[in-house]
Amino acid sequence: MTWTGSACFLCSEDKDFTDIGTSDCLQCPPTITLDLSQGQCVLEHVGAHILHDPNIDKSMPLCGLCLHPSPFCQFFLKKGKGAHANLTINQGASKGCIVKVKYSYGVASESTASSQCSNMPIHCPLCPKSDLVIWRYSFKLHFQQKHPNAQFLQYEDVWKLTNFEITEMKRIWANRTKVMAKCTKKLKLLPLAISEAHCVQVPSRCFIISIIPL
């Protein structure tokens, strides 16, 4: 084998690349790329859409990461390790969401000066524990649709937002196009050259041609 100084890559199988996920906001025109390393910022950006975007259909509970309606995205919770551990997202059981991001469930549980958005998946106290969790900003809608005869005043603290959060989420919506990117130290690396001899494209269709000898 002759070394040319170029890199080659192998595509070994045909698969659905939508499983890889996306970092683009699916609602913003033009598209805004979110920094998935900052999970709370993603929650704030998407939460602002849920609260203030007039172009979103809010007739069904929405995912707080990708805005798809329930039950397209399925989230479950589990208790963390330790006697005093808090709830956390059950990554093994949760599925469907195309935005792959991690965030602190404890931090997202309340609106603070450093973490304004409290939209997070929570258990409905009137639904079986095995049911999907509902995102807080869609919780009132869930009650209206699934528990219309329930005592709303008894549970409104679950979805009621503080004046601080209401004000801050309006500010985030107004500045939604100014997404802050996480600064990283630039490394002095040479650009990676891809060998043209090893470039492969996966065809969208495959045709079988049968040759019949005369």
C-alpha positions in Angstrom: 0.0 0.0 0.0 1.3 3.4 -0.9 0.9 6.3 1.6 -0.3 9.4 -0.1 -0.8 11.6 3.0 -4.6 11.7 2.5 -7.3 10.2 4.7 -9.8 7.6 3.6 -13.0 6.6 5.3 -15.2 3.4 5.1 -18.9 3.4 4.9 -19.6 -0.2 5.8 -23.4 -0.3 5.9 -26.5 1.5 4.7 -28.4 2.9 7.7 -30.8 5.6 8.7 -28.6 8.6 9.5 -31.5 10.5 11.1 -30.5 8.5 14.3 -27.4 10.6 14.6 -29.5 13.6 15.6 -29.4 17.3 14.8 -28.1 20.5 16.4 -30.3 22.8 14.3 -33.4 24.4 15.6 -36.2 23.0 13.5 -38.4 26.0 13.9 -36.2 29.0 13.3 -36.0 30.6 9.9 -33.2 30.9 8.9 -31.9 27.8 10.7 -30.0 28.4 14.0 -27.4 25.9 15.1 -27.7 25.2 18.8 -24.7 24.4 21.0 -25.6 20.9 22.3 -22.8 21.1 24.9 -25.0 23.7 26.7 -28.1 21.8 27.5 -29.8 24.5 29.5 -29.4 27.0 26.7 -31.1 24.5 24.3 -34.0 24.2 26.8 -34.3 28.0 27.0 -34.3 28.5 23.2 -36.9 25.7 22.5 -38.9 26.7 25.6 -39.2 30.3 24.2 -40.7 28.8 21.0 -43.3 26.9 23.0 -44.3 29.9 25.0 -44.2 32.7 22.4 -43.9 31.3 18.8 -47.3 32.0 17.1 -46.4 29.6 14.3 -46.4 26.5 16.5 -49.4 24.2 16.8 -50.0 24.0 20.6 -52.9 21.7 20.4 -50.8 18.8 21.7 -48.0 18.6 24.3 -44.6 19.4 22.7 -41.1 18.1 23.3 -38.9 20.6 25.0 -35.9 19.7 22.9 -37.2 19.4 19.3 -40.8 20.6 19.4 -42.3 17.4 18.0 -45.7 16.6 19.5 -46.3 13.8 22.0 -45.8 10.8 21.7 -43.2 11.2 19.0 -40.6 11.8 21.6 -40.9 9.5 24.6 -39.2 10.4 27.9 -39.0 8.5 31.1 -37.5 9.3 34.5 -35.5 7.3 37.0 -34.0 8.0 40.4 -30.3 8.6 40.5 -27.9 6.6 42.5 -27.8 7.2 46.2 -30.3 7.5 49.0 -30.7 11.3 48.5 -30.3 11.3 44.7 -32.7 13.4 42.6 -34.7 12.2 39.5 -32.9 12.2 36.2 -33.7 11.3 32.6 -33.7 7.6 31.9 -31.6 7.7 28.7 -31.9 3.9 28.2 -35.7 3.9 28.1 -36.3 7.3 26.5 -36.4 7.4 22.7 -37.6 9.2 19.6 -36.1 12.7 20.1 -33.7 13.7 17.4 -31.9 16.4 19.5 -29.3 14.5 21.6 -28.4 16.7 24.5 -27.8 16.2 28.2 -28.7 18.7 31.0 -29.0 18.7 34.7 -32.5 17.7 35.8 -32.0 19.4 39.1 -30.8 22.7 37.6 -33.7 22.7 35.1 -36.3 22.1 37.9 -36.6 25.8 38.7 -36.0 29.2 37.2 -33.0 31.1 38.5 -30.8 33.9 37.4 -28.4 31.5 35.7 -31.0 29.1 34.5 -34.1 30.9 33.5 -36.1 28.1 31.8 -37.8 25.5 34.0 -39.3 23.4 31.2 -38.5 19.8 32.0 -40.2 16.4 31.8 -42.2 15.7 35.0 -44.5 12.9 36.1 -48.2 13.6 36.0 -49.5 12.9 39.6 -52.8 11.6 38.1 -51.3 9.3 35.5 -49.7 5.8 36.1 -46.0 6.0 36.9 -45.3 3.9 33.8 -46.8 6.6 31.5 -44.6 9.0 29.5 -43.6 12.2 31.4 -44.9 15.6 30.3 -42.9 18.7 29.7 -43.8 21.5 32.2 -44.7 24.1 29.5 -47.3 21.6 28.1 -48.5 20.4 31.5 -51.6 22.6 31.7 -52.7 21.4 28.3 -52.2 17.8 29.4 -54.5 18.4 32.4 -57.1 20.0 30.2 -57.1 17.1 27.7 -56.5 14.1 30.0 -57.9 15.2 33.3 -60.7 17.7 32.6 -62.5 17.0 35.8 -59.5 17.3 38.1 -59.1 20.1 40.6 -56.9 22.5 38.6 -56.1 24.8 41.6 -54.6 21.8 43.4 -52.0 21.2 40.7 -51.4 24.6 39.1 -48.1 25.0 40.9 -46.7 22.3 38.6 -47.2 24.5 35.5 -47.5 28.1 36.9 -44.5 30.2 36.1 -43.1 33.0 38.2 -43.1 36.6 37.1 -39.3 36.3 36.8 -39.4 33.3 34.5 -42.2 34.9 32.3 -40.1 38.1 31.9 -36.9 36.2 31.2 -38.4 33.9 28.7 -39.9 36.8 26.8 -36.3 38.3 26.7 -34.9 35.0 25.4 -37.6 34.9 22.7 -36.8 38.4 21.6 -33.0 37.5 21.4 -33.5 34.0 20.0 -31.3 34.6 17.0 -28.3 35.5 19.2 -27.2 32.0 20.1 -24.1 32.1 22.2 -21.5 29.5 21.1 -19.2 27.9 23.6 -15.7 29.1 23.2 -13.0 26.5 22.7 -9.3 26.8 22.4 -8.2 26.6 18.8 -5.7 24.0 18.0 -3.1 24.5 15.3 -3.9 21.5 13.2 -3.4 21.0 9.5 -6.5 20.6 7.5 -7.5 17.0 6.9 -7.1 16.1 3.2 -9.5 13.4 2.0 -8.3 11.1 -0.7 -10.4 11.3 -3.8 -9.6 7.7 -4.7 -11.4 6.6 -1.5 -14.5 8.8 -1.7 -17.7 6.8 -1.6 -21.3 7.9 -2.1 -24.2 5.7 -0.9 -26.7 5.5 -3.8 -30.3 6.2 -2.9 -31.5 3.4 -5.2 -29.9 0.2 -6.5 -30.7 -1.2 -9.9 -30.0 -4.8 -11.0 -29.3 -5.1 -14.7 -29.6 -8.6 -16.2 -27.5 -9.3 -19.3 -28.8 -12.0 -21.6 -26.3 -13.4 -24.0 -27.3 -13.5 -27.7 
